[in-house]
Amino acid sequence: MGVIKTHVVIVGSGIAGLSAAYHANEAGLNAILVTKGKIGGGASFFPLKASLGIQTTGSNDDIPIFFEDIMGVADGMNDAELARIYVTESTESIKTLKNIGFKPWLRSDKRPACFSSHARNVWLINQWEKARTEAKEYIKNNNIIFENSQLLKIITKDNKVQGVFILSGEKIIHIQCPAVILAGGGIAGIYRHNLYPSDIIGSLHSIALDAGARLINMEFIQFIPGITTPKYKVLFGEHTLKYGISLFNKKGGDVLGNYNKKEKQNLFKERSNYAPFSCDFKSCIIDIKLHEYSTKNHHDLYIHFDSLLYENKDEFYSVYLEWLEKEIGINLVTNPVTLAPFAHSCNGGIKINTDAETCVEGLFATGEISSAIEGANRMGGNSVGASLVFSRRAIKKAMQYKERVIDSLHQEYPVRYIRKNSILNFGHEFSILREMMSRYAGIVRDSKGLKKTLDYVNSLIYKIPDEDKTTEFYHSVRTAKVILLSMLARTESRGAHYRKDYPERDTNDYRIEIYKQDKNEEIEVKKINQTS
């Protein structure tokens, strides 16, 4: 097993990871990029979407307004200091996109972003393959790259990062470094329907937990309508719902038949203003119906549109509809289209401070794997922007550890504990887990279903032999356990978290924090009261 020394290891090669690698190079840090696939991966480069938006502060006058918008949407469930940093630094961060292969342009219309009360600048990016090619050229010229590799373990001593073990091909590699930046994405792959690449399964959350980091807000997961037919796993433009007529089952029955025409128009109009499910709105009944038919009736609902949809020539409509028809071959009016809730972004993740650092010195998290500015709901256009802002801050802080002496004691990784393709080894069990997570830990939740799924997760963990307790499967299952424990602990309904057995909002604001006590394998759950 070889040993490599560097200043920082970056895990993940989506926008957050590429941004961190760019800033590391600019700062003169030696960086190693580790990615499970090829450069330019993860949700950032997921191809079945027309464009990706980044919301930034419009002007100095907009700073306090933008801050209040973010805090209102988060509903007391986020970190105010992180939000203040974002609204101050988001505009400057757009420059980084140009340095990692994208060509952002400012959207011409002034439609407010999802959940936002005010319109402001929204930058758009697309042309994923072209951006990936340019990013590869820059990154490979300036960094050491390990593609098709995975993180096995973060090495710490006295709560300080000492390095990592990675698996690259058949080799286990020990990298000594004072800083590690986790930028490996979210948890959507734990669910049956998801709008992420299949390898985004939350395993890094569990590895971070072992290193001493804490997780927070893991119960707040975005579920957005996605197209299942005529082509599966296509991002659905929620703004088109303004022209929705109703939802129909496979026999042609109107599942919203209890509402009159005017009431349905109002529901669809309200639902067109936000992408992910939120129980804060009456129109959440649309998502609840999609969930019920997808998980219980085992068929997805059809949506019918008014033909006026294609007469709207605003850029926000035209870009999506033209892409959907030309690239995917779908016309929402003439083609039969079915929808189901798809797991998307997780509003929670690894708990970080204003430097994107965890409670472990030298361990950072940025991008969706972190819990940054989001809370009960996630405002549209902020996730990419937060990746850019906090990856730069992580590198700036990592500079302070550049000269820190690493324990020179050479460590060996227990090779007998490595088994490749662990998801394939447990493919049947993982499929069952995805089904149960979708049915019981999706849009509609209750104690009975969550405990049933938790029992299954615990049975999997018990059955996993020691030689597989370093694998992706084990860590993904344990992250599923974290999600379930968080959902059980929040005995209320708020934003993305809907408990059928606790449909009302709690009068108290608290956050659910997950951690491990020392080397104890047991996961601890703690309610943290929010202060105003």
GIFENUR-V79323 format. One record per helix or strand. SS is the DSSP state (helix for helix, strand for strand). FROM is the first residue (numbers start at 1). TO is the last residue. If there is no record, write none. Layout:
SS|FROM|TO + SS|FROM|TO
This chain:
strand|3|5 + strand|8|11 + helix|15|27 + strand|31|34 + helix|43|45 + strand|52|55 + helix|62|74 + helix|80|99 + strand|105|106 + strand|122|125 + helix|128|142 + strand|144|146 + strand|149|157 + strand|160|168 + strand|171|176 + strand|179|182 + helix|188|190 + strand|194|194 + helix|203|211 + strand|215|216 + strand|221|229 + strand|234|235 + helix|238|243 + strand|244|248 + strand|254|254 + helix|261|271 + strand|276|276 + helix|284|295 + strand|301|305 + helix|307|311 + helix|315|328 + strand|338|346 + strand|349|351 + strand|357|357 + strand|361|361 + strand|363|365 + helix|367|369 + strand|370|371 + helix|383|401 + helix|415|417 + helix|422|425 + helix|427|440 + strand|445|445 + helix|447|463 + helix|466|468 + helix|472|489 + strand|494|494 + strand|497|497 + strand|499|499 + strand|502|502 + strand|510|516 + strand|523|529
